[in-house]
């Protein structure tokens, strides 16, 4: 009987211990002691004195390395060196002058100050997602900051994207500070300030990794979500010329009124398998780690392929080699289709330019509309950061449609010459 009692007791201890471990893993702040900071403290190094493990991992965002799959990464090469069609498709707008791969968050403010895309006329709205100092600028100026030339705002912007962009300094609770995201979510009936912890683990990323445009006149940042987050729904929204917004620019050769997609990662992820399954951005890109028994969130915002065991392992049991090959295979297929679509769009621009048809002709305008949509679908994929992995079915479908629309545009152009 004594042996039985001891055995049962041992089983209970093991089970309770296992449950305790699981509960600890499920509780984000279970081993993190809250250390409040001043409201206007935006220097990550100061935060790092209170949260050394998080800060040490955050510092890894300074690394500039290629992605393990060969796509993305943080080496700031000019994308046109690998995709020369960019120079044709973005002709007449700043992305044809400077379109470099993004570096890590600590470089965001430095890079916007150096990019050739910024001129003395560039609006202040461009700094919305580049700095924690947005908090003070917004508190003081509201949306009026958007009309101020960004070069005039630069002297007061001291900190890049950092801890305060995502955390309340007093409570450390996750928060969003981008007013455009807050307003867009409100239109969808969602109070971003009342979101759950798990929802916020995506909202803090989604507040900036989204498609947007600048409202004519005010330069206010607006997310085009009134009709939905699907790229076709956003295209329909833009077709209505919201607040008089008709296009980002007009292509100087083809005469097409074009839209420039801006890193629609949140929208692509949300409609993909991980988003629909409730897997947050941070689950994959900022996984939980442990050091000396302390659990914390990695603030090295990077590809899950760099730390597969802790990013993917909690849900996938196939092993790191299989997962890496699977992701790389998807991205290679998307890359091939992205190049095909981009070249088709460029060829259509050249065909329209060669036709030298005047604006207003119904057949030419129909061809321009087809090409406008073709470029939107191609760019929606090309501007997104996962090389299709966030939502491979949607991505490949968009690129296939882009090729078809470009070919239809070229057929219409050819018919005008008969």
N, C-alpha and C positions, 0 to 999 in steps of 0.2 A: 504493500500500500504506500509506503514511504517513497518507493521508487516512482510509483505512478504520480504521486503528488508532485515530486520534484520534476518529473517529465512535463506534467501539465504546466507547472510554474514556469519552466524554461520556455515552453511554447508560447505562453502568454507574454513573457518578456520579449521574445523575438518578434511576435506580432505587434505588440505595442510599440516596440522600437521601430519596426518598419513603418507603421502608420505615422509615428512622430516624424520620421525622416520625410515621408511623403508630404505631410502637412507643412513641414519646413520648406520644402521645395516649392509648394504651391503658394507660399506666402512671401511676396516680393520683399517686404521690409522686415522679415522675421529676425534678421541679424544686423540690421542697420540702425544705429542710434542716431536720431535726428539732432542735428546741430544747426540752429537757426543762423541766418546771415542777414546783413542789412538789406533793405528793400532795393536799393540802387547799386548793389554790388554785382558787377558783370564780369569781373576778371576771373577766369577759370582757375588761375593759380591760387587765388584766395579761397575759392571753394575747395580746392585740392587739399588745403591744410586740414579741412574738416572731414573730407572724404578722399583719403589718399589712394585707395584701391581704384575707385572710379576715375580719379584724375590721372592715375598712371596709365590706365587703359585709354582714356581720352587722348592722351599725348601721342598715342600710336596713329591718330588721324593725321599726324604730320608726315608720316611715311608716304613716299610716292613710289608705288609699285604697280606692276601690271597685275591684272586679275589672274587667278589660277586657271581660268578657262580661256584666257586670251582676249576676252571681251570686257570692256569697261576698265576698271582699275582707276588709279589716281595719278597717272603720268600725263602731264598736260600737253600732249601732242596735238597738232592741228588735224581735225578729222578729215579735212579735204585731201590730206596726203594718202589716205586709204580709200576715200570716197570722192574722187575729183568731180563727180556729178553735182556735188554740193555747190561748187562755184557757179554752175549754170542755174541750178534751181533756186538759189538764194541771191541771185544777181540783183543789184539795186537796193540791197538792205544790209545792215551791219554784219549779219552772220556770214556774209561772203568775205568779209575782211578778217574776222577772228572768230573761229569756232573751235575752241580747244576743249579737250576732255577735262571734266571738272576735277579739281583736287579736293582734299578733305575739307571738312567744315572750318577748321582753323584758318584756312586760306581764303574763305569766301569774301571777306571785306578787302583784303589785299588784292585779290584777283579782279574785283569789279573796278577798283581804282586804276588798275593797269590795263584793262582790256581796251582794244581798239574800237570796241562797240560803243564806248561811252564818249560823248562829245559835250561841249559846253551847253548844248541844248537838251541833253538827256534829262528826263524828268526825275524828280526825287523818288517816285514810286519804285524805281529800279533797286533801291536799297532795302525794300520791305523785308526780304528774306536773307539779308546778308549780315545782319548785326543784331546783337542784343540791345544795343542803344535805341532800337525802334521803340522800346517801352517808353523812354523819356520823350522821344520825338512825338510819339502819338499822344502822350498825356498832355503835352504842351500845345500841339498844333492840330491834332485830329487829322482829317484827310487833307487839310490844306498843305501838308508837307509834300504831297504827291506832285503839286504844281511847281514846287521850288526846284530849280536845277540841282541835280544830284551833286555836282561839284561844289555847290555852296553848302551842302549838308556834310560833305566829307570831313571838314575840320572838327565837327562835334561827334563823329563816329570813331570811337576808340577801340571797340571790341568786335570781333567777328562773331559768328554763331557759337554760342557757348551754353553753359549750364542754365542760365536764366531764360533762354529761349523756351525751355521745356519744363523748368521746375520753379515752383513758388519758393523763394529763398527762406521764408519763415517755416513752412511746413514740409517742404520738399515734395509736395504733391505735384503730379504732372499737370501742366497747363498749356494752353495755346495763347500766343500773343499776336498772331497775324490777324488784323481786323477783317481782311478779305475772307479768310477761311471762316471766321466766326459768323460773318454776315451770310455767307453762302450756305452754311449749315443751318442757320436760322430759317432761311427760305425753304429749306427741305424739312422743316419742322423739328430740327435737332438742336438742342441746347448743348453746345460743346463744353460749356462750363460745368454741366451736370453729368457728364459722361462717366462711365465706370472706369476703374483702373485699367482693365484690359482694353477697353475702347481707346483710352488715352494713349496706350502704347502704340497705337497707329495714328491717332489724331496729331500727336506732336510731330510726326514725320509728314503726315498729309497736309499740315498747314502750309508747307512750302513746296513739297514735291507734287505739284498739281499744274494743270493748264490754267491760264489766265489771260486777260487782256487789259489794256488801259482804256478807261472810259474817255471818250472824246470830250475835250473841254476841261474836265476836272483832273484827268490822269489817274483817277481812283482805280485801284486794282480790283478787278471783278473776276470771279470764277464762273464760267459759263454752264452752270448746272441746272438752270431752271427747267429744262426738259429731260434731264437725266445725265448720268455719267458715261453712257455709251458714246463713243466717238461720233456715231451717226446722229445721235440726239444732240450732241454739242454742235455739230455742223448745221443741223436744222435751227438751232438757237441763233447761230451766227447769221444764218440766211435772213433772219428777221431784222437785221441791222440794229441791234440793241443800243439805245441811246445814240443812234447815228453811226455806230461803229460798222464800217463796211469791209475793211481789210486792214492788215498790218502794213501792206505796201502793194504797189502795182509793179509787176515785172516789166522792166524797160524794153524787153524784146518781144515778148508774147502778148503783153497788154493784159495779162490775167491779174485779177484782184485776189491776192493771196493771203492766207492765214499762216502765222508761224506758231507751231505747237511748242509748248514749254514743259518739258519733263513731266508728262502725265502719269507718274508712277502710282499715285494713290488711286486714281480711277482704274488703271489697268489691273492693279493688284486686287482691288475690291470686287471686281467682276470675274476674277480668276479663281482657281480651285482653292488656293490658300485663303484668300479673302472670304470666300463663301463658306469655308470651313471654320472661320473664326480664328485663324492663325494671324496674330498681329505682326506688324512690321518688326517690332523689337524682338519678338520670339526668334526670328531668324537672323536679323542683322545686329542685335544687341543681346545675345543670350546671357543667361545667368551663369555665374562662375563661383568657385569657392577657393579661398586661400586661407590656410591655417584655421579651418573651421568656420570662417566667415563667408557668408553668401552675399554676393553683390551682382549688380548688372554691369556687364561689360559696356563701356562707352566708346569702344573702338567700333565705329559705325562702318562696317565693311562687308564684303561679300561673304555669305555663309560658307562658301567654299574654302575660306581660309581657316575655318575651325569647324569642320563638318560634324565632328563628334558631339559638340555641345550645341551647335545650331540646328542640325538636322536629326541627330541621334535620338533625341527624346521622342520623336514620332516615327522615324524610319529605321528599320533594322537591317537594311540591305548592305550596310558597310560603306565606308568612305570612298573606296575605289569605284564601286558601282554608282554611287550618287554623283560623284564628280563626272564620270563618263556620261551619265544620263543628262545632266545639266549642260555639259559641253555639246552633246549631240543636238539637243534642242536649240542651243544658241547658234551652232554652225548652220543649221537649216534656216533659221530666221535670218542670219547674216546673208546667206546666199539669196534669199528672196528679197531682202532689203536692198541689196545691190541691184538686183534685176528691176525692182520697182523704181528705184532712184534713177537708173539709166533710162527707163521708159518715160519717166516724167521729164527728164532733160531733153530727150529726143522730141517729145511733144512740144516743149517750149521752142525748140529750134524750128520745128515744122510750122508753128504759128508765126514765128518771126519771119520765116522765108515767104510765107503767103502774102505778107505786107497788106493785109486786108484792113480796111478802115473800121474803127469802132462803130458799133450800131447795127451791123449786118447780122441778121438773125442766125444764120448758119455759123458764122464765126463766133458770135456770142455763146452759142450752144457749145461749141468746141472749147471755149474758154471756161465755161462752167464745168464741163467734164474734167478739164485739167486742174481746175481749182480744187475739186473734190479729190482727184487722184493724188495731188500733192499733199493735201491734208491727211489722207490715210497713210501715205508713205512717211510723212514727217511725224505723225502721231506715234509711229513705231520707232523711227530713228531717234526721236528726242527722248524717248523713254529709256530708263537706265538699266533694264534687266535683259536687254537683247531678247525680248520675247518671253523670258522664263516666267514672269509674273502671270502671264495669260497666253500661252502658246496658241490655243485654238483661235482666239480673237485676233492675235497678232498676224498669224499666217493668212487668215481670212482677209484682213485689211490690206495686206500686201498684194494678195491675189486680185482683190478688187481694184487696187491702185493700178496694176498693170493693165487690167481690162479697160478701165476708164481712160488711161493714157492712149491705148490703142484706138479706142472709139473716137477720142479727140483727133487723133492723126487721120483717121478715116474721113472724118467730117471735113478736115482741112483739104485733103486730097480731092474730095467731091466738089469743093468750091472752085477748083481749077478746071473742071470739065466744062 
